[in-house]
């Protein structure tokens, strides 16, 4: 009679990702997307001015906020995942990338304010 007991490797390979796994991966993608959005917004602001800069800043803010929120959610739910170490690692990398994105955006905003002050 064949055994119906599954090995651990079969469980992790065939099971669907847990919500924390999905949140960590989406957070990582949004974190890198926020850097790309900020760069595109800076580039477009050269051609389209303040409107593109403002729109890009709001779009960057939504991407950044989503990345941080999903990373925190992934960290909180990592215990229920089949691979909690990977979930925690992805969430921490996402938070680090989001931190770099925040520093770059703040430097960009500081540069805009300095340019506005000098032009007056």
C-alpha positions, 0 to 999 in steps of 0.5 A: 500500500503506498504511503500518503505522507508528503515530504517537506520538499513536496509541500513547499514545491507544490503549495501556493505562496502564502500572503506574506510571500506575496507581500514581500515580493510585491514590496520589493518590486514596488520599492524598485519601481519607486526609484524608477518613477522618481528618475522618470519624473525628474527626466520628464520635469526637464521637458514638462516642468513643474506639472510632471515633477508634481505628478511624479512626486505623488506617484513616487509617494504612492509607490513608496508608501505601498512598498513600506506597507507591504514590507511591514505586512510581510514581516508581521506575517512571516511566521505563517510562511513556509519560508519565513527566512526568505520572506524576512530577507525580501522585506528587509531588502525592500525597506532598505531600497525604500530608505534609499529611495526616500533619501534620493527623493528628499535630495531632489526636493531639497535641490528644487527648493534651493533652485527656487530660492536662487531664482528669486 
